[in-house]
Amino acid sequence: MLVTVEDQGRLKRKLSVEVPLADVRQAYDRVFTEIRTQVRVPGFRPGKFPRALAEKRFQSLMAQEAAQNLVPKYFGQALKEKELRPATEPRFQNLKIDKTLPLTFDVEFEIFPPFELLPPSGFTLADKPVAVTAEQVEARIADLRKRSATLEDKGGAAAEAGDTVTFDFEGRLDGTVFPGGSAQGQRIEVGAGQFLKDFDTQFPGIAAGQAKSFDVTFPADYGEATLAGKTAQFTVTAHKVEKAVPAELNAGFFKQFGAVSTEAELRDHIRAQLEKEQERAHLNGLQQALADQIRAQYGFDVPETSVDELLHRYEHELSESQPDAVQDPQKLEALKEERRKVILGDLRLGFVANAYADKSGIQVDPAQLRQRFMLQAYMMQQNPSELLKTGYGEQMLSQIRQQMLIAKTLGHLVHVVLGKEVPPEFAPGAPPAEGDDDPSGRELEDHDHEGHDHAAHAHEEHAH
């Protein structure tokens, strides 16, 4: 095999590969054997038609099958020989295959950027102890009691903040009832901001049996264009006013918290829960701070192909969310330039996380990856196994793996920087057990294509 590498600037590389004629002939031999055992030709006994006939009738098929057997194999060997690691999808070009000549092809791609990995001591993080106060515990208990509250009819008493009013309403524009402007048996929690402000603020002081008329001005950006910026006249009629009665601290309330039977045990349970929440929030903050430091301290080149792909995706999103911005060239370029900075930082974060993970032996747990992928697929109302057979599904799997790898690596580094013991969930992972596979039955951790590491894409996912 002959391999030459052309440096096309920055991270771009072009491989030119020549496969020996002997290997080409062997590939054709294997293809012919498969065709002879699987294809029947009229006038010949099964498997007995001459090779010359096969090469004439199935010339295109034989060339295609031979190339598919040879190109991935020799591309992988060429990468190893030249010690190259693609960071983008390879683009194969100029493929020439003939049974009488060596096979040749070119491949263009961008490589993983070279950079020096900073030691964990190069980062600074501020730790703080978790401190749950008695007031926080009581506030959480009060909130839980409110969530389990029952409603008690107030009779003729006026509505106050926190009360629930059952009412009918009718809305008119210039004296005419407009579509969707009337309803019966509606409920509103006074002061909760469930309706437009001009509507919501009319309910304090209203009592059962009372009617009230008032004007409501719809926002200029209101979803219904026929109402946007318009002022409508509403009449509401209250039928019932109820106040929320917080749940009592009794056995019935305690049982929803497991092995809790007293107020003291409940407070201990809530305190432990709040401590975990604070620890999780603190860790998330430290991970974000570390991610920001990584983005700030590294400035190496990243694959232009990945940047362009993400900018194109961003512009497509803008065309749907901010169509006016897409029509204004100056505004569009300004928005894209700001997003470009974010993309560069996120891609660098991904490459650095990959490098730390490789160095420390950090891996994504296949079972957790499978679970996350399946959950996301079900949220999309997709069959996980079928989704993974598509290009979109494979890309989604790669993105989920990268998100999980970044989060795990950052969690690991946070504890190393702080000089603390690394918890099991952030510790280096053991190699995946044989047979631990994804929803489709293929090995999740053996998903690369001849040396192509999908994690290299680092699709601008923030590590929150």
Secondary structure, 3 states (H helix, E strand, C coil): CEEEEEECCCCEEEEEEEECHHHHHHHHHHHHHHHHHHCCCCCCCCCCCCHHHHHHHCHHHHHHHHHHHHHHHHHHHHHHHHCCCECCCCEEEEEEEECCEEEEEEEEEEECCCCCCCCHHHCCCCCCCCCCCHHHHHHHHHHHHHHCCEEEECCCCCCCCCCEEEEEEEEEECCEEEEEEEEEEEEEECCCCCCCHHHHCCCCCCCCCCEEEEEEECCCCCCCCCCCCCEEEEEEEEEEEEEEECCCCCHHHHHHHCCCCCHHHHHHHHHHHHHHHHHHHHHHHHHHHHHHHHHHHCCCCCCHHHHHHHHHHHHHHHHHHCHHHHHCHHHHHHHHHHHHHHHHHHHHHHHHHHHHHHHHCCCCCHHHHHHHHHHHHHHCCCCHHHHHCCHHHHHHHHHHHHHHHHHHHHHHHHHHHHCCCCCHHHCCCCCCCCCCECCCCCEHHHCCECCECHHHHCCCCCCC
